[in-house]
């Protein structure tokens, strides 16, 4: 089908509808035309009201009712977020010391499967001794406790063993804010 045939068929279909409507409309009296026009207008208004205006009005009323509650929730969440930020900053600046640091380091060694370690508290310093330990596992643990507990290595003695990656370690750790 070429372009001109499609135009003719489209016009024929559109023309058929147009002719049918014109025939229907011309057959009506003036009174019937007036009633159909007003009836169509009222029907259009009723459909517009029920499909467009009423749902929008109901939704707006629901939003207006729920807005104060949502604003209270937002204020509460904002306050909690501010408190969380303040507490995170305070927690980050407080490092455990003394027995609390020794207990935290002992627990952390267990979490990292470095159970053969001996941990001693000497003043404000915690001394960690390990025999035949994996150097990679020890450095990973040390990096973790440095970040988590804010400790620094004051002194360390590391002796390499014959097996690759295995070492004997003695390290003294203390809170980073201690001098």
Backbone as CSV, one residue per row, in Angstrom:
resi,resn,N_x,N_y,N_z,CA_x,CA_y,CA_z,C_x,C_y,C_z
1,UNK,0.857,-1.161,0.000,0.000,0.000,0.000,0.906,1.227,0.000
2,UNK,0.696,2.107,-0.937,1.534,3.296,-0.999,0.925,4.426,-0.169
3,UNK,1.626,5.532,-0.109,1.266,6.653,0.748,-0.097,7.254,0.374
4,UNK,-0.365,7.401,-0.895,-1.628,8.010,-1.332,-2.820,7.124,-0.978
5,UNK,-2.651,5.789,-1.069,-3.750,4.889,-0.709,-4.058,4.997,0.788
6,UNK,-2.998,5.109,1.635,-3.208,5.245,3.075,-3.953,6.544,3.380
7,UNK,-3.598,7.621,2.721,-4.278,8.900,2.933,-5.746,8.769,2.557
8,UNK,-6.024,8.135,1.443,-7.401,7.977,0.986,-8.193,7.145,1.991
9,UNK,-7.596,6.015,2.491,-8.310,5.169,3.445,-8.514,5.894,4.769
10,UNK,-7.511,6.622,5.232,-7.644,7.367,6.477,-8.730,8.416,6.333
11,UNK,-8.716,9.128,5.226,-9.728,10.137,4.972,-11.097,9.486,4.860
12,UNK,-11.154,8.309,4.258,-12.433,7.617,4.107,-12.988,7.215,5.469
13,UNK,-12.120,6.705,6.349,-12.585,6.316,7.681,-12.990,7.564,8.461
14,UNK,-12.105,8.582,8.450,-12.434,9.835,9.128,-13.664,10.471,8.504
15,UNK,-13.747,10.396,7.204,-14.911,10.960,6.513,-16.185,10.218,6.850
16,UNK,-16.091,8.891,7.059,-17.265,8.094,7.410,-17.787,8.519,8.790
17,UNK,-16.874,8.704,9.707,-17.284,9.157,11.035,-17.894,10.554,10.957
18,UNK,-17.244,11.398,10.187,-17.744,12.762,10.040,-19.131,12.771,9.404
19,UNK,-19.300,11.959,8.385,-20.608,11.886,7.725,-21.673,11.302,8.650
20,UNK,-21.288,10.301,9.442,-22.247,9.695,10.367,-22.660,10.718,11.429
21,UNK,-21.698,11.445,11.947,-22.012,12.456,12.964,-22.885,13.562,12.368
22,UNK,-22.514,14.021,11.179,-23.304,15.080,10.534,-24.729,14.609,10.281
23,UNK,-24.879,13.377,9.807,-26.222,12.826,9.574,-27.016,12.746,10.868
24,UNK,-26.367,12.280,11.952,-27.037,12.180,13.242,-27.441,13.560,13.749
25,UNK,-26.508,14.495,13.691,-26.748,15.827,14.235,-27.819,16.577,13.445
26,UNK,-27.806,16.482,12.123,-28.774,17.187,11.286,-30.193,16.638,11.461
27,UNK,-30.275,15.372,11.877,-31.601,14.759,12.054,-32.264,15.223,13.355
28,UNK,-31.556,15.891,14.226,-32.086,16.332,15.524,-32.759,17.691,15.380
29,UNK,-33.769,17.867,16.230,-34.448,19.168,16.252,-33.601,20.127,17.095
30,UNK,-33.972,21.410,17.085,-33.231,22.425,17.830,-33.284,22.097,19.319
31,UNK,-34.462,21.659,19.825,-34.605,21.313,21.245,-33.695,20.145,21.599
32,UNK,-33.650,19.114,20.749,-32.784,17.957,21.013,-31.306,18.359,20.979
33,UNK,-30.944,19.227,20.020,-29.547,19.685,19.950,-29.162,20.433,21.228
34,UNK,-30.075,21.279,21.735,-29.811,22.026,22.970,-29.654,21.069,24.148
35,UNK,-30.560,20.088,24.255,-30.475,19.115,25.350,-29.191,18.279,25.249
36,UNK,-28.838,17.843,24.058,-27.603,17.052,23.896,-26.364,17.879,24.227
37,UNK,-26.366,19.149,23.834,-25.217,20.012,24.119,-25.074,20.219,25.621
38,UNK,-26.178,20.584,26.292,-26.105,20.793,27.750,-25.826,19.485,28.477
39,UNK,-26.424,18.410,28.026,-26.172,17.091,28.648,-24.706,16.688,28.505
40,UNK,-24.140,16.943,27.324,-22.715,16.641,27.107,-21.825,17.491,27.999
41,UNK,-22.188,18.765,28.146,-21.399,19.658,29.003,-21.470,19.202,30.462
42,UNK,-22.675,18.842,30.932,-22.829,18.366,32.312,-22.066,17.048,32.499
43,UNK,-22.148,16.157,31.528,-21.428,14.888,31.589,-19.913,15.121,31.619
44,UNK,-19.428,16.045,30.801,-17.999,16.370,30.794,-17.569,16.941,32.141
45,UNK,-18.411,17.820,32.728,-18.105,18.367,34.051,-18.100,17.277,35.111
46,UNK,-19.062,16.368,35.071,-19.130,15.281,36.058,-17.916,14.366,35.936
47,UNK,-17.532,14.046,34.730,-16.351,13.194,34.526,-15.094,13.935,34.965
48,UNK,-14.984,15.205,34.613,-13.827,16.006,35.034,-13.742,16.093,36.554
49,UNK,-14.885,16.279,37.216,-14.904,16.362,38.680,-14.488,15.030,39.305
50,UNK,-15.074,13.933,38.842,-14.826,12.639,39.481,-13.457,12.051,39.131
51,UNK,-12.926,12.362,37.972,-11.645,11.782,37.560,-10.469,12.694,37.891
52,UNK,-10.655,13.993,37.778,-9.525,14.900,37.954,-9.569,15.657,39.282
53,UNK,-10.637,16.394,39.523,-10.660,17.313,40.657,-10.783,16.598,42.007
54,UNK,-11.726,15.701,42.162,-11.984,15.062,43.458,-10.778,14.260,43.963
55,UNK,-10.146,13.393,43.173,-8.966,12.674,43.691,-7.827,13.615,44.089
56,UNK,-7.630,14.665,43.305,-6.571,15.622,43.648,-6.900,16.350,44.939
57,UNK,-8.142,16.716,45.121,-8.569,17.407,46.337,-8.426,16.490,47.554
58,UNK,-8.826,15.229,47.427,-8.687,14.268,48.530,-7.214,14.045,48.870
59,UNK,-6.379,13.893,47.863,-4.954,13.697,48.094,-4.322,14.895,48.780
60,UNK,-4.723,16.069,48.376,-4.197,17.292,48.996,-4.619,17.382,50.456
61,UNK,-5.830,16.997,50.755,-6.309,17.020,52.148,-5.534,16.003,52.990
62,UNK,-5.305,14.803,52.455,-4.526,13.798,53.186,-3.108,14.290,53.441
63,UNK,-2.488,14.901,52.434,-1.139,15.439,52.614,-1.117,16.559,53.645
64,UNK,-2.135,17.409,53.622,-2.213,18.510,54.579,-2.328,17.963,56.003
65,UNK,-3.069,16.863,56.184,-3.224,16.252,57.509,-1.943,15.567,57.962
66,UNK,-1.218,14.926,57.057,-0.023,14.165,57.441,1.240,15.016,57.491
67,UNK,1.208,16.215,56.957,2.398,17.059,56.909,2.965,17.396,58.288
68,UNK,2.173,17.790,59.290,2.764,18.085,60.603,3.481,16.874,61.210
69,UNK,2.912,15.690,61.069,3.563,14.478,61.576,4.872,14.210,60.856
70,UNK,4.873,14.409,59.552,6.101,14.210,58.773,7.164,15.233,59.167
71,UNK,6.741,16.460,59.445,7.689,17.492,59.876,8.275,17.142,61.243
72,UNK,7.440,16.600,62.163,7.951,16.167,63.466,8.961,15.033,63.300
73,UNK,8.641,14.075,62.427,9.564,12.958,62.178,10.879,13.461,61.597
74,UNK,10.806,14.402,60.668,12.014,14.974,60.077,12.853,15.685,61.131
75,UNK,12.203,16.452,61.998,12.935,17.149,63.060,13.593,16.152,64.002
76,UNK,12.883,15.082,64.329,13.445,14.059,65.214,14.630,13.358,64.536
77,UNK,14.489,12.997,63.270,15.588,12.343,62.555,16.791,13.267,62.436
78,UNK,16.555,14.546,62.197,17.656,15.512,62.108,18.369,15.624,63.449
79,UNK,17.608,15.683,64.531,18.208,15.763,65.872,19.005,14.503,66.175
80,UNK,18.462,13.336,65.809,19.182,12.086,66.043,20.446,12.013,65.201
81,UNK,20.394,12.495,63.970,21.588,12.497,63.116,22.652,13.426,63.690
82,UNK,22.239,14.600,64.181,23.196,15.527,64.802,23.816,14.899,66.049
83,UNK,22.985,14.251,66.853,23.496,13.585,68.060,24.453,12.454,67.690
84,UNK,24.113,11.711,66.647,24.980,10.625,66.193,26.331,11.158,65.743
85,UNK,26.317,12.256,64.987,27.583,12.854,64.546,28.410,13.320,65.739
86,UNK,27.750,13.933,66.720,28.460,14.417,67.902,29.038,13.255,68.704
87,UNK,28.255,12.198,68.854,28.739,11.043,69.605,29.841,10.309,68.859
88,UNK,29.755,10.240,67.545,30.799,9.587,66.756,32.112,10.344,66.896
89,UNK,32.048,11.648,66.874,33.252,12.460,67.048,33.829,12.290,68.439
90,UNK,32.956,12.229,69.444,33.428,12.051,70.817,34.007,10.658,71.010
91,UNK,33.372,9.658,70.423,33.856,8.287,70.561,35.182,8.100,69.837
92,UNK,35.346,8.780,68.715,36.579,8.649,67.957,37.759,9.252,68.702
93,UNK,37.514,10.252,69.548,38.614,10.910,70.241,38.956,10.245,71.564
94,UNK,38.129,9.312,72.067,38.391,8.639,73.335,38.978,7.265,73.048
95,UNK,40.199,7.053,73.480,40.858,5.763,73.316,40.875,5.066,74.662
96,UNK,40.658,3.745,74.691,40.711,3.046,75.964,42.138,3.051,76.500
97,UNK,42.267,2.942,77.787,43.592,2.908,78.390,43.623,1.899,79.516
98,UNK,44.798,1.561,79.983,44.965,0.648,81.107,44.373,-0.725,80.844
99,UNK,43.631,-1.231,81.845,43.050,-2.574,81.766,42.042,-2.672,80.623
100,UNK,41.313,-1.595,80.352,40.340,-1.609,79.248,41.050,-1.812,77.915
101,UNK,42.201,-1.177,77.741,42.974,-1.356,76.505,43.502,-2.778,76.415
102,UNK,43.994,-3.324,77.525,44.504,-4.705,77.533,43.393,-5.674,77.155
103,UNK,42.216,-5.508,77.749,41.083,-6.385,77.450,40.644,-6.243,75.995
104,UNK,40.630,-5.016,75.487,40.223,-4.779,74.095,41.212,-5.410,73.125
105,UNK,42.506,-5.284,73.421,43.522,-5.880,72.544,43.479,-7.405,72.602
106,UNK,43.248,-7.967,73.785,43.135,-9.424,73.919,41.948,-9.941,73.104
107,UNK,40.819,-9.269,73.210,39.631,-9.668,72.441,39.888,-9.529,70.942
108,UNK,40.561,-8.477,70.549,40.844,-8.255,69.134,41.793,-9.323,68.593
109,UNK,42.782,-9.727,69.398,43.694,-10.807,68.987,42.912,-12.099,68.760
110,UNK,41.968,-12.394,69.634,41.135,-13.599,69.466,40.286,-13.496,68.204
111,UNK,39.737,-12.312,67.951,38.914,-12.108,66.745,39.723,-12.319,65.475
112,UNK,41.013,-12.013,65.517,41.882,-12.161,64.344,42.611,-13.501,64.327
113,UNK,42.194,-14.440,65.183,42.766,-15.795,65.258,44.249,-15.778,65.621
114,UNK,44.656,-14.812,66.429,46.024,-14.754,66.944,45.961,-15.106,68.434
115,UNK,45.621,-16.353,68.717,45.337,-16.765,70.093,46.582,-17.098,70.903
116,UNK,47.723,-17.305,70.287,48.935,-17.681,71.014,49.665,-16.473,71.583
117,UNK,49.049,-15.330,71.611,49.700,-14.108,72.082,49.609,-13.992,73.589
118,UNK,50.641,-13.417,74.172,50.652,-13.091,75.595,50.514,-11.578,75.704
119,UNK,49.560,-11.128,76.494,49.289,-9.701,76.630,49.496,-9.315,78.091
120,UNK,50.348,-8.296,78.329,50.631,-7.829,79.689,50.450,-6.318,79.754
121,UNK,49.980,-5.859,80.909,49.827,-4.430,81.143,51.025,-3.953,81.957
122,UNK,51.780,-3.018,81.396,52.947,-2.452,82.065,52.748,-0.945,82.113
123,UNK,52.265,-0.450,83.246,51.957,0.975,83.364,50.810,1.334,82.434
124,UNK,51.018,2.329,81.565,50.008,2.738,80.590,50.198,2.009,79.262
125,UNK,51.220,1.129,79.215,51.565,0.431,77.979,51.114,-1.017,78.063
126,UNK,50.657,-1.536,76.928,50.279,-2.945,76.834,51.325,-3.627,75.962
127,UNK,51.932,-4.700,76.516,52.960,-5.420,75.772,52.346,-6.696,75.204
128,UNK,52.552,-6.915,73.893,52.032,-8.087,73.200,53.224,-8.904,72.729
129,UNK,53.242,-10.215,73.101,54.311,-11.109,72.662,53.686,-12.274,71.915
130,UNK,54.277,-12.596,70.758,53.812,-13.731,69.964,55.015,-14.494,69.457
131,UNK,54.922,-15.818,69.481,55.963,-16.696,68.961,55.405,-17.386,67.719
132,UNK,56.234,-17.485,66.709,55.890,-18.178,65.457,54.548,-17.677,64.899
133,UNK,54.416,-16.369,64.777,53.185,-15.751,64.271,53.359,-15.359,62.807
134,UNK,52.247,-15.285,62.105,52.265,-14.825,60.719,52.453,-13.303,60.711
135,UNK,53.482,-12.861,59.996,53.752,-11.420,59.954,52.604,-10.672,59.280
136,UNK,52.042,-11.249,58.232,50.926,-10.602,57.524,49.708,-10.473,58.434
137,UNK,49.390,-11.532,59.190,48.246,-11.483,60.104,48.498,-10.464,61.206
138,UNK,49.747,-10.395,61.713,50.062,-9.433,62.764,49.938,-7.997,62.266
139,UNK,50.446,-7.708,61.067,50.352,-6.334,60.554,48.891,-5.956,60.275
140,UNK,48.097,-6.908,59.812,46.670,-6.625,59.589,45.986,-6.321,60.926
141,UNK,46.295,-7.116,61.953,45.730,-6.880,63.287,46.180,-5.521,63.823
142,UNK,47.472,-5.231,63.680,48.011,-3.975,64.181,47.341,-2.776,63.505
143,UNK,47.134,-2.856,62.203,46.456,-1.768,61.490,45.029,-1.603,61.990
144,UNK,44.345,-2.731,62.230,42.967,-2.680,62.713,42.885,-2.041,64.098
145,UNK,43.743,-2.465,65.048,43.664,-1.889,66.397,44.142,-0.440,66.409
146,UNK,45.058,-0.107,65.513,45.500,1.285,65.428,44.321,2.183,65.064
147,UNK,43.508,1.742,64.120,42.345,2.534,63.704,41.217,2.462,64.731
148,UNK,40.967,1.263,65.245,39.811,1.057,66.118,40.031,1.610,67.520
149,UNK,41.199,1.381,68.102,41.433,1.766,69.494,42.366,2.956,69.650
150,UNK,42.785,3.543,68.547,43.659,4.727,68.565,44.927,4.467,69.378
151,UNK,45.615,3.372,69.064,46.873,3.045,69.741,48.032,3.287,68.793
152,UNK,49.191,3.410,69.386,50.412,3.553,68.595,51.443,2.572,69.130
153,UNK,52.338,2.157,68.261,53.420,1.263,68.658,54.533,2.126,69.239
154,UNK,54.871,1.844,70.482,55.934,2.590,71.147,57.271,1.900,70.889
155,UNK,57.249,0.576,70.930,58.470,-0.198,70.737,58.072,-1.534,70.135
156,UNK,58.878,-2.040,69.212,58.607,-3.345,68.610,59.925,-4.039,68.284
157,UNK,59.954,-5.338,68.561,61.088,-6.187,68.204,60.519,-7.341,67.400
158,UNK,60.964,-7.467,66.166,60.467,-8.507,65.281,61.664,-9.322,64.822
159,UNK,61.580,-10.645,65.004,62.659,-11.540,64.578,62.100,-12.504,63.553
160,UNK,62.732,-12.551,62.391,62.288,-13.456,61.336,62.682,-14.886,61.680
161,UNK,61.805,-15.818,61.349,62.072,-17.236,61.550,62.420,-17.872,60.216
162,UNK,62.816,-19.136,60.240,63.215,-19.810,59.003,62.040,-19.977,58.039
163,UNK,60.854,-20.228,58.571,59.673,-20.367,57.702,59.289,-18.993,57.157
164,UNK,59.009,-18.948,55.859,58.655,-17.676,55.233,57.402,-17.077,55.864
165,UNK,57.501,-15.791,56.204,56.353,-15.057,56.735,56.112,-15.266,58.215
166,UNK,56.889,-16.099,58.901,56.709,-16.363,60.318,57.733,-15.558,61.113
167,UNK,57.266,-14.976,62.248,58.131,-14.122,63.056,57.827,-14.314,64.543
168,UNK,58.801,-13.908,65.372,58.590,-13.735,66.805,58.465,-12.235,67.018
169,UNK,57.457,-11.806,67.773,57.179,-10.380,67.914,57.011,-10.027,69.388
170,UNK,57.591,-8.916,69.763,57.313,-8.279,71.050,57.048,-6.813,70.725
171,UNK,55.845,-6.341,71.035,55.477,-4.952,70.722,54.813,-4.307,71.922
172,UNK,55.124,-3.068,72.128,54.504,-2.274,73.213,53.585,-1.244,72.570
173,UNK,52.331,-1.242,72.993,51.314,-0.351,72.438,50.761,0.532,73.558
174,UNK,50.434,1.741,73.213,49.780,2.641,74.165,48.824,3.552,73.423
175,UNK,47.883,4.156,74.148,46.945,5.077,73.482,47.715,6.181,72.772
176,UNK,47.216,6.595,71.619,47.922,7.588,70.796,48.033,8.937,71.488
177,UNK,47.136,9.258,72.397,47.180,10.567,73.046,48.097,10.573,74.273
178,UNK,48.711,9.418,74.618,49.627,9.336,75.755,51.039,9.684,75.292
179,UNK,51.752,10.470,76.066,53.123,10.836,75.712,54.073,10.269,76.703
